[in-house]
Every structure is written in C-alpha cells, then in structure tokens.
Amino acid sequence: MKILTGRGIKNFREAAELAFREAGADDLSLLVADLFESADATKLRSEAERNIMAAIRGRYRGNPSWDGKQWYVPVPKPGYDTRGTPHMTIELKTYLVAAGEVETTDRYYPVTLVGPIGKLDTLIIPIVLLQAILDDDLGCFAVLARSAGNTTREIPGFKPVQLADDFVARLSDVLKRKSVAAWLEEFGSQGRSIRPLVIGTLLGLQSMGATKALPLGQQQWTYELLLSALEAMAYQVSEAKVIVARAVPYLRADQTLEDAIRVILQNETKGG
C-alpha cells in the first residue's frame, strides 16, 4: 500500500477521489461508486488490517501501532464484447483507503494509506438483460438459482449470468432517472468509448422487437436508427437531425450501424 503523509481524508467522497486517482481513473463519477457500493466489507476487513500493519511496519520503527478509519472504494472499468450474445463487462477492483495515526514508542504520525485489496471481480451484463432492466421485465428470463443475495438467470444463447440483487435494484433505479448514455458517461473515457456500441445494440433490439439482437457489427445503419442513437446520447431532436444530415453524405450504404455511429461521433468530436 502507498503511505501518504497527513490525515486529509474525512469521508467516502474524498476517499473515492483518492482511490480513483491512484487507479488512474480520475474521470470516474462518484455516482458510479455508489452503484457498486455492495463490496462486502466484512470479508475484506481482516485482509485490510494485515495490509495496513504490513505497510506501516515496513515504514516505521519502534513497534508501530495503528488507529484510524477505513473506506472500501469500488473502481469499475467497463468493456463491451460482441462475441456470441453482445454484452457489457465491468471489471471491479476494490481500493482500501485508510486515514489515521501511526503510534511508535516516541511519536505519532498522521497518515493516509491507499491501495488495491481483494480479488478482481467481473460483472457480465448481456445487452438483452440490460434491455429487460429498462423494460422492468426481468421475469422474461428463467431463474436458475438464488443464494446469498445473488440471482442466476438463464440467458438464451449465452451462459447463465449471476448478478447481485442489490446491484440490479440500484441499476434499475438509476435507469429510471437517466438514459443508458448518461449512465455510461459516469464511467469517464472508458464509458464514452463503449457508449456507441451499447446504444447501437439496444436500438437494434428495440427496432427488431426481439430478445436477441444481431451483433452491432452486423446491423446496417438507417437514418432512423442513427437519429435514435443520438437522441439516446442526450442530443436534442433538432440537433440530432442536423448531425445525421451532415454525416449521411459521407456514409456508405453498406456500412454497419457500429461504424456509422463511430464515424459520426468522431467527426463531432473533431468539430466536424
């Protein structure tokens, strides 16, 4: 663990900001940490104490002891995979932030410690499952198992998916208040990079009225799908029409929806 001089961390918000910086993900929104706040602190507590004591004993002499407060900050990294059934992946690494005092035989040292703890977890969210959450229709998937706050569901054409019930409930609540595009924005640059792919696949599902979409790379773009994609990304209708009209002359008729969305967003980013 890294040891920083001073005890400047007072609450979870400050702990999350420090953890995000240390993880190289300082453009993450604190709202994302709230969504994944289900890390089991009781399972990590003994490991945290071992890590803290190992760090301070390696730094301070004089039989050091420790007293302070600890926070467990989830740091998510989203991804997207089109193999088989299109799905999101969210790698979830927990960071320990501890602020307090080290006491030796003759001195006190205010310190803050920060570093990763526990194992890397990976959540898998098939886009058909994400659509079911949006539709408040998780009942369309057969439940294979329930245990310790987790539910395993059968996803046609995909392996069974296990997710924590509180995560699904929190995500459902988030998506009642904001669009998928706005939610992905909270993941910073990583979320923005997969946003066209996730939105495009959702649009493909909705336009087909089916529970299984073609991979985004196989869907052909249409004017209506491009408009819907931009509107889902929080563009105003009038603005989306201008952007699509400006881009259409430069798109090939055989271009996929994925490519078309990427080209449009790249052009707009460049001021195109």
MIDOSE-1310 file (N, C-alpha, C; in nm, 2 decimals, decimal comma, always signed):
residues 272
mkil	+0,08/-0,12/+0,00/+0,00/+0,00/+0,00/+0,09/+0,12/+0,00; +0,04/+0,23/-0,06/+0,11/+0,36/-0,06/+0,07/+0,43/+0,07; +0,18/+0,49/+0,13/+0,16/+0,57/+0,25/+0,18/+0,72/+0,22; +0,07/+0,80/+0,25/+0,08/+0,94/+0,22/+0,08/+1,01/+0,36
tgrg	+0,17/+1,11/+0,37/+0,18/+1,19/+0,49/+0,05/+1,27/+0,51; +0,00/+1,27/+0,63/-0,11/+1,36/+0,67/-0,24/+1,28/+0,66; -0,34/+1,32/+0,74/-0,47/+1,26/+0,75/-0,58/+1,35/+0,69; -0,57/+1,36/+0,56/-0,66/+1,46/+0,50/-0,80/+1,40/+0,46
iknf	-0,82/+1,27/+0,46/-0,94/+1,21/+0,42/-1,04/+1,21/+0,53; -1,16/+1,26/+0,51/-1,26/+1,27/+0,61/-1,39/+1,20/+0,58; -1,42/+1,16/+0,46/-1,54/+1,10/+0,42/-1,52/+1,01/+0,30; -1,63/+0,94/+0,26/-1,63/+0,85/+0,15/-1,60/+0,92/+0,02
reaa	-1,65/+1,04/+0,00/-1,63/+1,11/-0,12/-1,48/+1,14/-0,14; -1,42/+1,19/-0,04/-1,27/+1,22/-0,05/-1,19/+1,09/-0,07; -1,24/+0,98/+0,00/-1,17/+0,85/-0,02/-1,18/+0,80/-0,16; -1,30/+0,82/-0,22/-1,32/+0,77/-0,36/-1,24/+0,85/-0,46
elaf	-1,23/+0,98/-0,44/-1,15/+1,07/-0,53/-1,00/+1,02/-0,52; -0,95/+0,99/-0,40/-0,81/+0,95/-0,39/-0,80/+0,81/-0,46; -0,89/+0,72/-0,43/-0,88/+0,58/-0,49/-0,88/+0,59/-0,65; -0,97/+0,67/-0,70/-0,98/+0,69/-0,85/-0,85/+0,74/-0,90
reag	-0,79/+0,84/-0,84/-0,66/+0,89/-0,88/-0,55/+0,78/-0,88; -0,54/+0,71/-0,77/-0,44/+0,61/-0,76/-0,46/+0,50/-0,86; -0,59/+0,47/-0,90/-0,62/+0,37/-1,00/-0,60/+0,42/-1,14; -0,57/+0,55/-1,16/-0,56/+0,60/-1,30/-0,70/+0,62/-1,36
addl	-0,80/+0,64/-1,28/-0,94/+0,65/-1,33/-1,00/+0,78/-1,27; -0,93/+0,89/-1,27/-0,98/+1,01/-1,20/-1,10/+1,08/-1,27; -1,14/+1,03/-1,39/-1,25/+1,08/-1,46/-1,38/+1,00/-1,43; -1,37/+0,91/-1,34/-1,49/+0,84/-1,29/-1,58/+0,93/-1,21
sllv	-1,71/+0,91/-1,22/-1,80/+0,99/-1,14/-1,82/+0,92/-1,00; -1,84/+0,99/-0,90/-1,86/+0,94/-0,77/-1,99/+0,86/-0,77; -2,09/+0,89/-0,86/-2,21/+0,82/-0,86/-2,19/+0,67/-0,90; -2,08/+0,65/-0,97/-2,05/+0,51/-1,01/-2,02/+0,43/-0,89
adlf	-1,94/+0,49/-0,80/-1,90/+0,42/-0,68/-2,02/+0,39/-0,59; -2,12/+0,47/-0,59/-2,24/+0,45/-0,52/-2,32/+0,32/-0,57; -2,32/+0,31/-0,70/-2,38/+0,20/-0,77/-2,32/+0,06/-0,73; -2,19/+0,06/-0,71/-2,12/-0,06/-0,68/-2,08/-0,07/-0,53
esad	-2,16/+0,00/-0,45/-2,12/+0,01/-0,31/-2,15/-0,12/-0,23; -2,17/-0,23/-0,30/-2,21/-0,36/-0,24/-2,09/-0,44/-0,20; -1,97/-0,39/-0,21/-1,85/-0,47/-0,17/-1,86/-0,51/-0,03; -1,83/-0,64/+0,00/-1,86/-0,69/+0,13/-1,74/-0,66/+0,23
atkl	-1,76/-0,55/+0,31/-1,65/-0,50/+0,39/-1,61/-0,61/+0,50; -1,70/-0,69/+0,54/-1,67/-0,79/+0,64/-1,57/-0,89/+0,59; -1,58/-0,92/+0,46/-1,48/-1,02/+0,41/-1,34/-0,95/+0,39; -1,34/-0,82/+0,37/-1,21/-0,76/+0,34/-1,14/-0,70/+0,47
rsea	-1,22/-0,70/+0,58/-1,16/-0,63/+0,70/-1,03/-0,69/+0,75; -1,03/-0,83/+0,76/-0,91/-0,89/+0,81/-0,79/-0,87/+0,72; -0,82/-0,88/+0,58/-0,71/-0,85/+0,49/-0,66/-0,71/+0,50; -0,76/-0,62/+0,52/-0,72/-0,47/+0,53/-0,63/-0,45/+0,65
erni	-0,66/-0,51/+0,76/-0,58/-0,49/+0,88/-0,44/-0,55/+0,85; -0,43/-0,66/+0,79/-0,30/-0,72/+0,76/-0,22/-0,63/+0,67; -0,29/-0,58/+0,56/-0,22/-0,49/+0,47/-0,17/-0,36/+0,53; -0,25/-0,30/+0,62/-0,22/-0,18/+0,69/-0,10/-0,20/+0,78
maai	-0,10/-0,31/+0,86/+0,01/-0,33/+0,95/+0,14/-0,37/+0,88; +0,13/-0,44/+0,77/+0,25/-0,47/+0,69/+0,31/-0,34/+0,63; +0,22/-0,25/+0,59/+0,28/-0,13/+0,53/+0,34/-0,04/+0,63; +0,28/-0,02/+0,75/+0,34/+0,07/+0,85/+0,46/+0,01/+0,92
rgry	+0,46/-0,13/+0,93/+0,58/-0,19/+0,99/+0,70/-0,18/+0,89; +0,67/-0,18/+0,76/+0,78/-0,16/+0,67/+0,83/-0,02/+0,66; +0,76/+0,07/+0,72/+0,79/+0,21/+0,71/+0,84/+0,27/+0,84; +0,78/+0,23/+0,95/+0,81/+0,29/+1,08/+0,88/+0,19/+1,18
rgnp	+0,97/+0,24/+1,26/+1,03/+0,16/+1,36/+0,97/+0,19/+1,49; +1,01/+0,12/+1,60/+0,96/+0,14/+1,73/+0,82/+0,08/+1,76; +0,80/-0,05/+1,71/+0,68/-0,12/+1,74/+0,56/-0,04/+1,71; +0,54/+0,00/+1,58/+0,42/+0,09/+1,55/+0,29/+0,02/+1,56
swdg	+0,19/+0,10/+1,60/+0,05/+0,06/+1,61/-0,03/+0,15/+1,52; -0,15/+0,11/+1,49/-0,24/+0,19/+1,40/-0,38/+0,21/+1,46; -0,43/+0,33/+1,44/-0,57/+0,36/+1,47/-0,62/+0,46/+1,37; -0,74/+0,42/+1,31/-0,79/+0,51/+1,21/-0,92/+0,46/+1,15
kqwy	-0,97/+0,52/+1,04/-1,09/+0,48/+0,97/-1,06/+0,43/+0,84; -1,14/+0,34/+0,79/-1,12/+0,27/+0,66/-1,24/+0,29/+0,57; -1,22/+0,30/+0,44/-1,32/+0,30/+0,34/-1,28/+0,20/+0,23; -1,38/+0,14/+0,17/-1,36/+0,04/+0,06/-1,43/+0,10/-0,06
vpvp	-1,35/+0,13/-0,16/-1,40/+0,21/-0,28/-1,39/+0,12/-0,40; -1,51/+0,09/-0,46/-1,51/+0,01/-0,58/-1,47/+0,10/-0,70; -1,38/+0,04/-0,78/-1,33/+0,12/-0,90/-1,36/+0,03/-1,02; -1,47/+0,07/-1,10/-1,51/-0,01/-1,21/-1,45/+0,03/-1,34
kpgy	-1,43/-0,07/-1,43/-1,38/-0,05/-1,56/-1,47/-0,12/-1,66; -1,55/-0,04/-1,74/-1,65/-0,11/-1,83/-1,58/-0,15/-1,96; -1,64/-0,26/-2,02/-1,59/-0,30/-2,15/-1,71/-0,35/-2,23; -1,69/-0,39/-2,36/-1,80/-0,44/-2,44/-1,75/-0,55/-2,53
dtrg	-1,82/-0,66/-2,54/-1,78/-0,77/-2,62/-1,90/-0,82/-2,71; -1,87/-0,83/-2,84/-1,97/-0,87/-2,94/-1,97/-1,02/-2,96; -1,87/-1,09/-2,90/-1,87/-1,24/-2,93/-1,99/-1,31/-2,87; -2,06/-1,39/-2,96/-2,18/-1,45/-2,91/-2,29/-1,35/-2,89
tphm	-2,35/-1,35/-2,78/-2,45/-1,25/-2,74/-2,38/-1,12/-2,70; -2,41/-1,01/-2,76/-2,34/-0,88/-2,72/-2,36/-0,86/-2,57; -2,25/-0,82/-2,50/-2,26/-0,80/-2,36/-2,16/-0,70/-2,31; -2,20/-0,63/-2,20/-2,11/-0,54/-2,13/-2,03/-0,63/-2,03
tiel	-1,90/-0,59/-2,00/-1,83/-0,64/-1,89/-1,79/-0,52/-1,80; -1,79/-0,54/-1,67/-1,75/-0,44/-1,58/-1,65/-0,51/-1,48; -1,52/-0,48/-1,50/-1,42/-0,52/-1,41/-1,42/-0,43/-1,29; -1,43/-0,50/-1,17/-1,45/-0,43/-1,05/-1,33/-0,46/-0,95
ktyl	-1,25/-0,35/-0,92/-1,14/-0,37/-0,83/-1,17/-0,28/-0,71; -1,16/-0,33/-0,59/-1,18/-0,25/-0,47/-1,05/-0,19/-0,42; -1,05/-0,06/-0,38/-0,94/+0,00/-0,32/-0,97/+0,03/-0,18; -0,87/+0,01/-0,09/-0,87/+0,04/+0,05/-0,81/+0,18/+0,07
vaag	-0,88/+0,27/+0,14/-0,83/+0,40/+0,18/-0,84/+0,40/+0,33; -0,73/+0,43/+0,40/-0,73/+0,43/+0,54/-0,66/+0,56/+0,59; -0,73/+0,63/+0,68/-0,67/+0,76/+0,73/-0,67/+0,75/+0,88; -0,56/+0,78/+0,94/-0,55/+0,77/+1,09/-0,41/+0,81/+1,14
evet	-0,37/+0,75/+1,25/-0,24/+0,78/+1,31/-0,16/+0,65/+1,33; -0,03/+0,66/+1,31/+0,06/+0,56/+1,35/+0,13/+0,60/+1,48; +0,13/+0,52/+1,58/+0,19/+0,55/+1,70/+0,31/+0,46/+1,72; +0,43/+0,52/+1,75/+0,55/+0,44/+1,78/+0,58/+0,47/+1,93
tdry	+0,70/+0,42/+1,97/+0,74/+0,44/+2,11/+0,75/+0,58/+2,15; +0,78/+0,67/+2,05/+0,81/+0,81/+2,09/+0,74/+0,91/+2,01; +0,66/+0,87/+1,90/+0,60/+0,97/+1,82/+0,46/+0,92/+1,76; +0,38/+1,02/+1,72/+0,26/+1,00/+1,64/+0,28/+1,05/+1,50
ypvt	+0,23/+0,98/+1,40/+0,24/+1,02/+1,26/+0,10/+1,01/+1,20; +0,04/+1,13/+1,16/-0,09/+1,12/+1,08/-0,06/+1,08/+0,94; -0,13/+0,97/+0,89/-0,10/+0,92/+0,76/-0,23/+0,88/+0,69; -0,22/+0,86/+0,56/-0,33/+0,80/+0,48/-0,27/+0,69/+0,40
lvgp	-0,33/+0,58/+0,39/-0,28/+0,46/+0,31/-0,39/+0,43/+0,21; -0,34/+0,39/+0,09/-0,43/+0,36/-0,02/-0,37/+0,25/-0,11; -0,45/+0,16/-0,15/-0,40/+0,05/-0,24/-0,51/-0,05/-0,27; -0,50/-0,13/-0,37/-0,60/-0,23/-0,41/-0,60/-0,34/-0,30
igkl	-0,72/-0,40/-0,29/-0,74/-0,51/-0,19/-0,84/-0,61/-0,25; -0,83/-0,73/-0,21/-0,92/-0,83/-0,26/-0,89/-0,87/-0,40; -0,98/-0,95/-0,45/-0,96/-1,00/-0,59/-1,04/-0,92/-0,69; -1,00/-0,93/-0,81/-1,07/-0,86/-0,92/-1,20/-0,94/-0,96
dtli	-1,31/-0,87/-0,95/-1,44/-0,93/-0,99/-1,48/-0,88/-1,13; -1,55/-0,96/-1,21/-1,60/-0,91/-1,34/-1,75/-0,94/-1,34; -1,83/-0,83/-1,36/-1,97/-0,84/-1,39/-2,00/-0,86/-1,54; -2,09/-0,94/-1,57/-2,13/-0,96/-1,71/-2,27/-0,92/-1,73
ipiv	-2,30/-0,83/-1,82/-2,44/-0,78/-1,84/-2,47/-0,79/-1,98; -2,54/-0,90/-2,03/-2,58/-0,91/-2,16/-2,67/-0,80/-2,20; -2,66/-0,75/-2,32/-2,75/-0,63/-2,36/-2,89/-0,67/-2,35; -2,93/-0,79/-2,38/-3,07/-0,83/-2,37/-3,12/-0,82/-2,22
llqa	-3,03/-0,85/-2,13/-3,06/-0,83/-1,99/-3,07/-0,68/-1,95; -2,98/-0,60/-2,00/-2,99/-0,46/-1,98/-3,12/-0,40/-2,04; -3,17/-0,45/-2,15/-3,30/-0,41/-2,21/-3,41/-0,45/-2,12; -3,40/-0,57/-2,06/-3,51/-0,62/-1,97/-3,51/-0,53/-1,85
ildd	-3,40/-0,49/-1,80/-3,40/-0,40/-1,68/-3,47/-0,27/-1,72; -3,44/-0,21/-1,84/-3,50/-0,09/-1,89/-3,65/-0,11/-1,90; -3,69/-0,23/-1,94/-3,84/-0,26/-1,96/-3,91/-0,30/-1,83; -3,83/-0,32/-1,72/-3,88/-0,37/-1,60/-3,94/-0,51/-1,62
dlgc	-3,87/-0,59/-1,69/-3,92/-0,72/-1,74/-3,82/-0,83/-1,72; -3,75/-0,83/-1,60/-3,66/-0,94/-1,57/-3,72/-1,08/-1,57; -3,85/-1,08/-1,55/-3,92/-1,21/-1,54/-3,92/-1,28/-1,67; -3,88/-1,22/-1,78/-3,87/-1,29/-1,91/-3,76/-1,39/-1,91
favl	-3,67/-1,39/-1,81/-3,55/-1,48/-1,80/-3,58/-1,58/-1,69; -3,56/-1,71/-1,72/-3,58/-1,81/-1,61/-3,47/-1,80/-1,51; -3,51/-1,81/-1,38/-3,42/-1,80/-1,27/-3,37/-1,95/-1,24; -3,24/-1,96/-1,25/-3,18/-2,09/-1,23/-3,14/-2,11/-1,08
arsa	-3,10/-2,01/-1,01/-3,06/-2,02/-0,87/-3,07/-1,89/-0,80; -3,09/-1,90/-0,67/-3,08/-1,78/-0,58/-3,00/-1,82/-0,46; -2,91/-1,73/-0,42/-2,83/-1,76/-0,30/-2,75/-1,64/-0,25; -2,76/-1,62/-0,12/-2,68/-1,51/-0,06/-2,69/-1,38/-0,13
gntt	-2,81/-1,34/-0,16/-2,83/-1,21/-0,23/-2,79/-1,20/-0,37; -2,77/-1,32/-0,44/-2,74/-1,32/-0,58/-2,85/-1,40/-0,65; -2,87/-1,37/-0,78/-2,96/-1,44/-0,86/-2,89/-1,48/-0,99; -2,91/-1,61/-1,03/-2,85/-1,66/-1,16/-2,97/-1,68/-1,26
reip	-2,95/-1,61/-1,37/-3,06/-1,62/-1,47/-3,01/-1,69/-1,60; -3,10/-1,75/-1,67/-3,07/-1,82/-1,79/-3,09/-1,71/-1,90; -2,98/-1,70/-1,99/-2,99/-1,60/-2,10/-2,98/-1,68/-2,23; -3,08/-1,68/-2,31/-3,08/-1,76/-2,43/-2,96/-1,73/-2,52
gfkp	-2,89/-1,84/-2,56/-2,77/-1,82/-2,65/-2,65/-1,77/-2,57; -2,65/-1,77/-2,44/-2,54/-1,73/-2,36/-2,53/-1,81/-2,23; -2,42/-1,80/-2,16/-2,41/-1,88/-2,04/-2,49/-1,81/-1,93; -2,53/-1,89/-1,83/-2,61/-1,83/-1,71/-2,53/-1,71/-1,65
vqla	-2,60/-1,61/-1,61/-2,55/-1,49/-1,56/-2,59/-1,47/-1,42; -2,49/-1,45/-1,33/-2,52/-1,43/-1,19/-2,49/-1,28/-1,15; -2,58/-1,21/-1,09/-2,56/-1,07/-1,05/-2,62/-1,06/-0,91; -2,56/-0,97/-0,83/-2,61/-0,94/-0,70/-2,74/-0,87/-0,71
ddfv	-2,84/-0,90/-0,63/-2,97/-0,85/-0,63/-2,97/-0,70/-0,60; -2,88/-0,65/-0,51/-2,88/-0,51/-0,48/-2,82/-0,43/-0,59; -2,73/-0,49/-0,67/-2,67/-0,42/-0,79/-2,78/-0,40/-0,89; -2,86/-0,51/-0,92/-2,96/-0,50/-1,02/-3,07/-0,40/-0,98
arls	-3,10/-0,39/-0,85/-3,20/-0,30/-0,80/-3,15/-0,16/-0,81; -3,02/-0,13/-0,78/-2,97/+0,00/-0,79/-2,96/+0,05/-0,93; -2,92/-0,05/-1,02/-2,91/-0,01/-1,16/-3,04/+0,02/-1,22; -3,14/-0,06/-1,18/-3,28/-0,03/-1,23/-3,33/+0,11/-1,18
dvlk	-3,30/+0,14/-1,06/-3,34/+0,27/-1,01/-3,26/+0,39/-1,09; -3,13/+0,37/-1,11/-3,06/+0,46/-1,19/-3,12/+0,49/-1,33; -3,15/+0,38/-1,40/-3,20/+0,38/-1,53/-3,35/+0,43/-1,54; -3,41/+0,44/-1,43/-3,54/+0,51/-1,43/-3,53/+0,66/-1,43
rksv	-3,41/+0,71/-1,39/-3,39/+0,85/-1,37/-3,30/+0,91/-1,48; -3,23/+0,82/-1,55/-3,14/+0,88/-1,66/-3,13/+0,77/-1,77; -3,08/+0,82/-1,89/-3,06/+0,73/-2,00/-2,94/+0,64/-1,98; -2,93/+0,53/-2,06/-2,81/+0,45/-2,06/-2,69/+0,53/-2,10
aawl	-2,71/+0,62/-2,20/-2,60/+0,70/-2,24/-2,54/+0,79/-2,13; -2,63/+0,85/-2,05/-2,59/+0,93/-1,94/-2,52/+0,85/-1,83; -2,58/+0,73/-1,81/-2,51/+0,64/-1,71/-2,37/+0,60/-1,75; -2,35/+0,57/-1,88/-2,22/+0,53/-1,93/-2,12/+0,65/-1,92
eefg	-2,17/+0,77/-1,93/-2,09/+0,89/-1,92/-2,02/+0,89/-1,79; -2,09/+0,84/-1,68/-2,03/+0,84/-1,55/-1,91/+0,76/-1,53; -1,88/+0,67/-1,63/-1,76/+0,59/-1,63/-1,64/+0,66/-1,69; -1,66/+0,78/-1,73/-1,55/+0,86/-1,79/-1,52/+0,81/-1,93
sqgr	-1,39/+0,82/-1,97/-1,35/+0,79/-2,10/-1,38/+0,65/-2,14; -1,37/+0,55/-2,05/-1,40/+0,41/-2,08/-1,55/+0,40/-2,11; -1,63/+0,47/-2,04/-1,78/+0,46/-2,07/-1,81/+0,52/-2,20; -1,74/+0,63/-2,23/-1,77/+0,70/-2,36/-1,72/+0,62/-2,48
sirp	-1,62/+0,54/-2,46/-1,57/+0,46/-2,57/-1,66/+0,35/-2,61; -1,74/+0,29/-2,51/-1,83/+0,18/-2,55/-1,97/+0,23/-2,57; -2,00/+0,36/-2,54/-2,13/+0,41/-2,55/-2,20/+0,39/-2,69; -2,13/+0,42/-2,80/-2,20/+0,39/-2,93/-2,23/+0,25/-2,95
lvig	-2,15/+0,16/-2,90/-2,17/+0,01/-2,92/-2,29/-0,04/-2,84; -2,30/+0,01/-2,71/-2,41/-0,03/-2,63/-2,54/+0,02/-2,68; -2,54/+0,15/-2,71/-2,66/+0,22/-2,75/-2,71/+0,16/-2,88; -2,61/+0,14/-2,97/-2,65/+0,08/-3,10/-2,71/-0,06/-3,09
tllg	-2,66/-0,14/-3,00/-2,72/-0,27/-2,98/-2,86/-0,27/-2,92; -2,87/-0,18/-2,83/-3,01/-0,16/-2,77/-3,11/-0,11/-2,87; -3,06/-0,02/-2,96/-3,15/+0,02/-3,07/-3,19/-0,09/-3,16; -3,09/-0,18/-3,19/-3,11/-0,29/-3,27/-3,22/-0,38/-3,21
lqsm	-3,21/-0,40/-3,08/-3,31/-0,49/-3,01/-3,45/-0,43/-3,02; -3,45/-0,29/-2,99/-3,58/-0,23/-2,99/-3,65/-0,23/-3,13; -3,56/-0,20/-3,23/-3,62/-0,20/-3,37/-3,66/-0,33/-3,42; -3,60/-0,44/-3,37/-3,63/-0,57/-3,41/-3,75/-0,63/-3,33
gatk	-3,77/-0,57/-3,21/-3,87/-0,62/-3,13/-3,85/-0,76/-3,08; -3,72/-0,80/-3,07/-3,68/-0,93/-3,04/-3,60/-0,93/-2,91; -3,58/-1,05/-2,85/-3,50/-1,06/-2,73/-3,35/-1,09/-2,77; -3,32/-1,11/-2,89/-3,19/-1,14/-2,93/-3,15/-1,06/-3,05
alpl	-3,06/-0,96/-3,04/-3,02/-0,87/-3,15/-2,90/-0,93/-3,22; -2,89/-0,89/-3,35/-2,77/-0,92/-3,42/-2,66/-0,84/-3,35; -2,53/-0,89/-3,36/-2,42/-0,81/-3,31/-2,42/-0,68/-3,38; -2,38/-0,57/-3,31/-2,38/-0,44/-3,37/-2,31/-0,43/-3,50
gqqq	-2,20/-0,51/-3,51/-2,12/-0,50/-3,63/-2,18/-0,56/-3,75; -2,30/-0,63/-3,73/-2,38/-0,69/-3,84/-2,50/-0,61/-3,88; -2,54/-0,51/-3,80/-2,66/-0,43/-3,82/-2,63/-0,32/-3,92; -2,71/-0,30/-4,02/-2,69/-0,20/-4,12/-2,76/-0,07/-4,07
wtye	-2,69/+0,04/-4,09/-2,74/+0,17/-4,04/-2,86/+0,22/-4,12; -2,95/+0,29/-4,05/-3,06/+0,36/-4,12/-3,06/+0,50/-4,06; -3,13/+0,59/-4,13/-3,14/+0,72/-4,08/-3,21/+0,73/-3,94; -3,32/+0,65/-3,93/-3,40/+0,64/-3,81/-3,31/+0,59/-3,69
llls	-3,23/+0,48/-3,71/-3,15/+0,43/-3,61/-3,04/+0,53/-3,56; -2,99/+0,60/-3,66/-2,88/+0,70/-3,62/-2,95/+0,81/-3,54; -3,07/+0,86/-3,58/-3,14/+0,96/-3,50/-3,16/+0,91/-3,36; -3,21/+0,79/-3,35/-3,24/+0,73/-3,22/-3,12/+0,72/-3,13
alea	-3,01/+0,68/-3,20/-2,88/+0,67/-3,12/-2,84/+0,80/-3,06; -2,84/+0,91/-3,14/-2,80/+1,04/-3,09/-2,90/+1,09/-2,99; -3,03/+1,07/-3,00/-3,12/+1,11/-2,90/-3,10/+1,04/-2,77; -3,06/+0,91/-2,78/-3,03/+0,83/-2,66/-2,90/+0,88/-2,59
mayq	-2,82/+0,95/-2,67/-2,70/+1,01/-2,61/-2,72/+1,15/-2,56; -2,85/+1,19/-2,55/-2,89/+1,31/-2,49/-2,87/+1,43/-2,58; -2,86/+1,41/-2,71/-2,88/+1,52/-2,81/-3,02/+1,55/-2,83; -3,05/+1,68/-2,85/-3,19/+1,73/-2,88/-3,22/+1,67/-3,02
vsea	-3,35/+1,66/-3,04/-3,40/+1,60/-3,17/-3,35/+1,69/-3,28; -3,37/+1,82/-3,27/-3,33/+1,91/-3,38/-3,18/+1,90/-3,40; -3,10/+1,89/-3,30/-2,96/+1,88/-3,31/-2,92/+1,75/-3,37; -2,98/+1,64/-3,33/-2,95/+1,51/-3,39/-2,98/+1,51/-3,54
kviv	-3,09/+1,57/-3,58/-3,12/+1,57/-3,72/-3,01/+1,64/-3,80; -2,96/+1,75/-3,75/-2,86/+1,83/-3,82/-2,73/+1,74/-3,83; -2,70/+1,68/-3,72/-2,57/+1,60/-3,72/-2,58/+1,48/-3,82; -2,70/+1,41/-3,82/-2,71/+1,30/-3,91/-2,72/+1,35/-4,05
arav	-2,79/+1,45/-4,08/-2,79/+1,51/-4,21/-2,65/+1,55/-4,26; -2,57/+1,60/-4,18/-2,44/+1,64/-4,21/-2,35/+1,52/-4,24; -2,38/+1,40/-4,17/-2,29/+1,29/-4,19/-2,33/+1,19/-4,30; -2,46/+1,19/-4,33/-2,52/+1,09/-4,42/-2,44/+1,09/-4,56
pylr	-2,41/+1,20/-4,62/-2,34/+1,20/-4,75/-2,21/+1,13/-4,74; -2,15/+1,11/-4,62/-2,02/+1,05/-4,61/-2,02/+0,91/-4,57; -2,14/+0,86/-4,55/-2,16/+0,72/-4,51/-2,19/+0,63/-4,62; -2,12/+0,51/-4,63/-2,15/+0,41/-4,73/-2,28/+0,34/-4,70
adqt	-2,35/+0,30/-4,81/-2,48/+0,23/-4,79/-2,46/+0,09/-4,72; -2,34/+0,03/-4,74/-2,31/-0,10/-4,68/-2,25/-0,09/-4,54; -2,23/+0,03/-4,49/-2,17/+0,05/-4,36/-2,25/+0,00/-4,25; -2,19/-0,06/-4,14/-2,27/-0,11/-4,03/-2,31/+0,01/-3,94
leda	-2,41/-0,02/-3,86/-2,46/+0,08/-3,76/-2,34/+0,12/-3,67; -2,26/+0,02/-3,62/-2,15/+0,04/-3,54/-2,05/+0,14/-3,60; -2,02/+0,12/-3,73/-1,92/+0,21/-3,80/-1,98/+0,35/-3,81; -2,11/+0,35/-3,85/-2,17/+0,48/-3,88/-2,17/+0,57/-3,75
irvi	-2,21/+0,51/-3,64/-2,21/+0,58/-3,51/-2,07/+0,63/-3,47; -1,97/+0,54/-3,49/-1,84/+0,58/-3,46/-1,79/+0,70/-3,54; -1,82/+0,69/-3,67/-1,78/+0,80/-3,76/-1,84/+0,93/-3,72; -1,97/+0,93/-3,70/-2,04/+1,05/-3,66/-1,98/+1,11/-3,53
lqne	-1,96/+1,03/-3,43/-1,91/+1,08/-3,30/-1,77/+1,13/-3,32; -1,69/+1,06/-3,40/-1,55/+1,11/-3,42/-1,55/+1,24/-3,49; -1,64/+1,26/-3,59/-1,65/+1,39/-3,67/-1,70/+1,50/-3,58; -1,79/+1,47/-3,49/-1,84/+1,57/-3,40/-1,74/+1,61/-3,30
tkgg	-1,66/+1,51/-3,25/-1,56/+1,54/-3,15/-1,45/+1,63/-3,21; -1,42/+1,62/-3,34/-1,33/+1,70/-3,41/-1,39/+1,83/-3,45; -1,51/+1,85/-3,43/-1,58/+1,98/-3,47/-1,64/+1,97/-3,60; -1,64/+1,85/-3,66/-1,68/+1,82/-3,79/-1,81/+1,86/-3,84
